[in-house]
Structures are given as structure tokens and as C-alpha cells.
């Protein structure tokens, strides 16, 4: 399967993800109406969005520009193979 390159299809895909998220959250709140649950769902959505941003933007642009991830499974494989030296080891090498 090839990558989607058509901007219209990419926008459609993004909108479908958004609609799925809104529907899922709305259904949960209809089944269990509680303001605390609504806040927790909002925090969960924000946290997962930030984690996704970290995996697919921060790693590629700031940590390892050589590696491009195709999905979360690729990121997990990358993390299993990658061994970072601890900060205190870096400082001893620099002095």
C-alpha cells in the first residue's frame, strides 16, 4: 500500500479522525454524564496528542533526524534498538 499524497484525501482522513474522536467522546458522555469524566477525556485527548507529536515530530526533528517513523510499531522498534548514554556519562566524556 502506498502513502496518500493527495491533499484532499489527507484532509478527509484528518476530518474522519476528528469526527470519530468527537463521536466516541460524545457517546461516552451520553452513557456516563459527569463533568469529571468530561475533563478526564479532555486531558486524555490532549496527552495522547502531545505524545503523538513527540513521537513523530520531536524525535525526527530534534533527537534523531536520520530516522523516519512509519507508525507507532516502528517507533517502538526504534526505542528497543536505541540506547542513549546517561547524562552523567556524557559529562565525564566531555571533561
Z-matrix of the N, CA and C atoms (Angstrom, degrees):
N
C 1 1.445
C 2 1.534 1 108.09
N 3 1.302 2 116.57 1 132.01
C 4 1.459 3 120.44 2 -178.40
C 5 1.524 4 110.99 3 -90.82
N 6 1.329 5 116.05 4 164.65
C 7 1.457 6 121.65 5 177.96
C 8 1.528 7 110.39 6 -70.36
N 9 1.318 8 115.38 7 148.71
C 10 1.462 9 120.54 8 175.33
C 11 1.518 10 107.49 9 -77.82
N 12 1.320 11 116.92 10 126.27
C 13 1.457 12 121.33 11 -179.29
C 14 1.528 13 112.84 12 -115.16
N 15 1.315 14 117.14 13 -16.17
C 16 1.454 15 122.13 14 -178.24
C 17 1.540 16 109.32 15 -74.09
N 18 1.349 17 117.00 16 118.24
C 19 1.473 18 119.59 17 -178.76
C 20 1.529 19 113.77 18 -56.34
N 21 1.327 20 117.54 19 -36.76
C 22 1.468 21 119.88 20 179.40
C 23 1.525 22 110.97 21 -63.50
N 24 1.327 23 116.40 22 -42.67
C 25 1.463 24 119.45 23 178.59
C 26 1.532 25 111.09 24 -66.81
N 27 1.320 26 117.00 25 -35.74
C 28 1.466 27 120.38 26 178.14
C 29 1.530 28 110.67 27 -65.57
N 30 1.341 29 116.84 28 -42.77
C 31 1.463 30 120.02 29 176.40
C 32 1.530 31 110.88 30 -63.63
N 33 1.333 32 116.65 31 -42.15
C 34 1.465 33 120.94 32 178.05
C 35 1.525 34 110.18 33 -60.15
N 36 1.310 35 116.76 34 -44.77
C 37 1.461 36 121.00 35 179.18
C 38 1.535 37 110.82 36 -60.72
N 39 1.320 38 116.37 37 -44.22
C 40 1.457 39 120.02 38 177.94
C 41 1.515 40 112.24 39 -62.05
N 42 1.330 41 116.93 40 -42.60
C 43 1.460 42 120.98 41 179.06
C 44 1.532 43 111.16 42 -65.41
N 45 1.319 44 117.03 43 -38.60
C 46 1.464 45 119.87 44 178.12
C 47 1.526 46 111.02 45 -63.91
N 48 1.331 47 117.35 46 -40.40
C 49 1.472 48 120.28 47 176.00
C 50 1.525 49 110.31 48 -61.97
N 51 1.322 50 116.65 49 -43.26
C 52 1.459 51 120.98 50 179.57
C 53 1.527 52 110.66 51 -61.83
N 54 1.330 53 116.34 52 -46.85
C 55 1.464 54 121.01 53 -179.90
C 56 1.529 55 110.69 54 -62.13
N 57 1.330 56 117.17 55 -42.53
C 58 1.466 57 120.18 56 177.84
C 59 1.525 58 110.91 57 -59.93
N 60 1.318 59 117.01 58 -42.88
C 61 1.459 60 120.64 59 179.89
C 62 1.515 61 112.28 60 -64.52
N 63 1.331 62 116.51 61 -44.31
C 64 1.467 63 120.68 62 179.42
C 65 1.529 64 110.19 63 -64.41
N 66 1.326 65 117.44 64 -43.68
C 67 1.460 66 120.16 65 178.82
C 68 1.525 67 111.88 66 -63.47
N 69 1.319 68 117.15 67 -44.88
C 70 1.466 69 120.19 68 -179.33
C 71 1.529 70 110.66 69 -62.82
N 72 1.332 71 116.68 70 -46.48
C 73 1.463 72 119.96 71 178.23
C 74 1.515 73 111.74 72 -63.61
N 75 1.322 74 116.63 73 -40.99
C 76 1.460 75 120.64 74 179.08
C 77 1.515 76 112.24 75 -63.82
N 78 1.320 77 117.20 76 -41.56
C 79 1.466 78 120.78 77 179.13
C 80 1.530 79 110.46 78 -65.24
N 81 1.326 80 117.42 79 -42.88
C 82 1.466 81 120.37 80 177.44
C 83 1.519 82 110.21 81 -58.60
N 84 1.338 83 116.77 82 -44.77
C 85 1.467 84 119.78 83 -179.10
C 86 1.532 85 112.28 84 -70.59
N 87 1.334 86 117.81 85 -28.49
C 88 1.467 87 119.69 86 174.09
C 89 1.529 88 111.18 87 -69.21
N 90 1.329 89 116.44 88 -38.03
C 91 1.460 90 120.76 89 179.94
C 92 1.530 91 112.02 90 -74.06
N 93 1.339 92 116.31 91 -36.53
C 94 1.465 93 122.35 92 -177.04
C 95 1.531 94 109.40 93 -132.73
N 96 1.324 95 117.43 94 74.54
C 97 1.470 96 119.08 95 -176.57
C 98 1.535 97 111.42 96 -70.17
N 99 1.316 98 115.91 97 110.40
C 100 1.456 99 122.04 98 179.56
C 101 1.523 100 107.72 99 -157.42
N 102 1.321 101 117.06 100 130.51
C 103 1.463 102 120.46 101 -178.23
C 104 1.522 103 111.67 102 -64.40
N 105 1.351 104 117.64 103 -30.81
C 106 1.476 105 119.97 104 178.66
C 107 1.526 106 110.44 105 -67.04
N 108 1.314 107 116.53 106 -39.74
C 109 1.463 108 120.42 107 177.42
C 110 1.525 109 110.39 108 -65.17
N 111 1.334 110 117.01 109 -39.34
C 112 1.472 111 120.67 110 177.79
C 113 1.527 112 110.36 111 -60.59
N 114 1.323 113 116.79 112 -43.32
C 115 1.470 114 120.08 113 178.55
C 116 1.524 115 110.91 114 -65.15
N 117 1.322 116 116.69 115 -43.79
C 118 1.465 117 119.74 116 178.65
C 119 1.533 118 112.00 117 -62.65
N 120 1.328 119 117.57 118 -39.03
C 121 1.465 120 120.67 119 176.16
C 122 1.530 121 111.01 120 -63.35
N 123 1.327 122 116.34 121 -40.10
C 124 1.465 123 119.99 122 177.70
C 125 1.514 124 111.73 123 -64.59
N 126 1.324 125 116.92 124 -44.33
C 127 1.475 126 120.64 125 178.00
C 128 1.523 127 110.10 126 -63.54
N 129 1.325 128 117.13 127 -40.98
C 130 1.461 129 120.88 128 179.16
C 131 1.533 130 111.24 129 -61.96
N 132 1.328 131 116.59 130 -45.81
C 133 1.466 132 120.50 131 179.97
C 134 1.526 133 110.03 132 -62.48
N 135 1.325 134 117.35 133 -44.37
C 136 1.465 135 120.99 134 179.44
C 137 1.529 136 110.86 135 -62.88
N 138 1.340 137 117.14 136 -44.68
C 139 1.469 138 120.82 137 -177.68
C 140 1.524 139 111.27 138 -64.53
N 141 1.322 140 117.39 139 -42.78
C 142 1.466 141 119.54 140 178.82
C 143 1.530 142 111.51 141 -67.50
N 144 1.323 143 116.86 142 -35.96
C 145 1.467 144 119.57 143 176.78
C 146 1.526 145 110.36 144 -63.83
N 147 1.330 146 117.78 145 -41.69
C 148 1.468 147 121.56 146 178.52
C 149 1.531 148 111.02 147 -67.09
N 150 1.326 149 117.06 148 -38.26
C 151 1.465 150 120.57 149 178.01
C 152 1.526 151 110.02 150 -64.77
N 153 1.306 152 116.84 151 -41.59
C 154 1.463 153 121.78 152 178.61
C 155 1.528 154 110.08 153 -63.67
N 156 1.319 155 116.17 154 -43.75
C 157 1.470 156 121.33 155 176.16
C 158 1.524 157 110.15 156 -58.77
N 159 1.324 158 117.02 157 -44.00
C 160 1.461 159 120.92 158 179.09
C 161 1.521 160 111.03 159 -59.86
N 162 1.328 161 116.64 160 -48.06
C 163 1.463 162 120.89 161 -177.16
C 164 1.521 163 111.67 162 -63.69
N 165 1.321 164 117.71 163 -45.14
C 166 1.456 165 119.53 164 -171.13
C 167 1.520 166 115.19 165 -100.77
N 168 1.307 167 119.51 166 -7.11
C 169 1.462 168 119.68 167 177.24
C 170 1.524 169 111.63 168 -121.45
N 171 1.302 170 116.88 169 -54.72
C 172 1.463 171 120.20 170 -175.69
C 173 1.526 172 111.14 171 -62.45
N 174 1.324 173 117.44 172 -47.00
C 175 1.469 174 119.80 173 -179.52
C 176 1.526 175 109.89 174 -59.83
N 177 1.331 176 117.68 175 -48.99
C 178 1.465 177 121.09 176 -177.06
C 179 1.520 178 113.22 177 -66.40
N 180 1.322 179 118.31 178 -36.45
C 181 1.461 180 120.24 179 -173.02
C 182 1.518 181 114.52 180 -96.20
N 183 1.336 182 118.24 181 -23.53
C 184 1.456 183 119.58 182 -175.07
C 185 1.519 184 114.59 183 -121.83
N 186 1.334 185 118.16 184 -28.49
C 187 1.460 186 120.45 185 -175.86
C 188 1.520 187 111.12 186 -97.90
N 189 1.333 188 117.59 187 -53.33
C 190 1.463 189 121.33 188 -175.89
C 191 1.525 190 110.09 189 -143.47
N 192 1.343 191 117.46 190 86.49
C 193 1.464 192 120.01 191 -177.48
C 194 1.532 193 113.94 192 -65.35
N 195 1.324 194 117.23 193 -14.08
C 196 1.464 195 120.64 194 -178.52
C 197 1.522 196 112.70 195 -75.64
N 198 1.318 197 116.99 196 -24.54
C 199 1.455 198 120.10 197 -172.32
C 200 1.518 199 111.48 198 -102.01
N 201 1.313 200 117.01 199 133.30
C 202 1.465 201 123.19 200 177.04
C 203 1.530 202 107.87 201 -116.66
N 204 1.326 203 116.08 202 129.00
C 205 1.452 204 121.26 203 -177.50
C 206 1.517 205 110.36 204 -95.32
N 207 1.328 206 116.03 205 138.92
C 208 1.456 207 120.70 206 176.63
C 209 1.529 208 110.87 207 -99.12
N 210 1.309 209 117.74 208 -15.08
C 211 1.460 210 120.94 209 -179.05
C 212 1.515 211 110.69 210 -179.24
N 213 1.318 212 115.50 211 179.52
C 214 1.458 213 120.29 212 -178.46
C 215 1.523 214 112.59 213 -66.05
N 216 1.332 215 117.44 214 -31.25
C 217 1.472 216 120.11 215 177.26
C 218 1.527 217 109.39 216 -65.42
N 219 1.335 218 117.67 217 -41.89
C 220 1.466 219 120.50 218 176.86
C 221 1.522 220 111.07 219 -62.33
N 222 1.320 221 117.03 220 -39.44
C 223 1.461 222 119.99 221 177.64
C 224 1.524 223 110.79 222 -63.53
N 225 1.321 224 117.58 223 -42.34
C 226 1.469 225 121.01 224 178.86
C 227 1.532 226 110.25 225 -62.25
N 228 1.328 227 117.29 226 -43.32
C 229 1.477 228 120.65 227 177.62
C 230 1.522 229 110.25 228 -61.98
N 231 1.316 230 116.35 229 -42.57
C 232 1.466 231 122.03 230 178.83
C 233 1.531 232 110.29 231 -59.13
N 234 1.322 233 116.71 232 -45.78
C 235 1.458 234 120.55 233 -178.97
C 236 1.525 235 111.92 234 -67.14
N 237 1.317 236 117.42 235 -33.17
C 238 1.472 237 120.39 236 178.53
C 239 1.533 238 110.96 237 -68.96
N 240 1.325 239 116.53 238 -35.73
C 241 1.472 240 120.72 239 -179.39
C 242 1.513 241 112.67 240 -81.38
N 243 1.302 242 117.05 241 -28.90
C 244 1.465 243 122.75 242 -172.02
C 245 1.519 244 110.51 243 -82.88
N 246 1.306 245 116.56 244 131.80
C 247 1.465 246 121.47 245 176.20
C 248 1.516 247 107.87 246 -124.98
N 249 1.332 248 115.99 247 114.77
C 250 1.456 249 120.84 248 179.61
C 251 1.522 250 109.83 249 -93.67
N 252 1.344 251 117.97 250 135.43
C 253 1.460 252 118.91 251 173.91
C 254 1.523 253 109.77 252 -69.11
N 255 1.325 254 115.78 253 148.84
C 256 1.467 255 119.16 254 177.87
C 257 1.511 256 108.95 255 -70.09
N 258 1.329 257 116.93 256 156.14
C 259 1.460 258 122.19 257 -178.13
C 260 1.516 259 112.37 258 -59.14
N 261 1.354 260 117.88 259 -39.23
C 262 1.458 261 119.72 260 -178.30
C 263 1.525 262 111.30 261 -67.25
N 264 1.335 263 118.39 262 -29.07
C 265 1.462 264 121.10 263 175.96
C 266 1.527 265 110.65 264 -70.69
N 267 1.334 266 116.39 265 -37.38
C 268 1.469 267 120.28 266 177.91
C 269 1.514 268 110.57 267 -62.91
N 270 1.319 269 117.74 268 -39.90
C 271 1.455 270 121.78 269 -177.08
C 272 1.521 271 111.15 270 -69.14
N 273 1.330 272 118.13 271 -34.46
C 274 1.467 273 119.98 272 179.87
C 275 1.523 274 110.70 273 -70.97
N 276 1.326 275 116.79 274 -33.58
C 277 1.461 276 120.51 275 178.01
C 278 1.525 277 110.77 276 -69.93
N 279 1.326 278 117.17 277 -33.93
C 280 1.462 279 121.11 278 -176.16
C 281 1.526 280 112.19 279 -73.56
N 282 1.337 281 118.11 280 -26.44
C 283 1.465 282 119.60 281 -176.76
C 284 1.505 283 113.20 282 -89.83
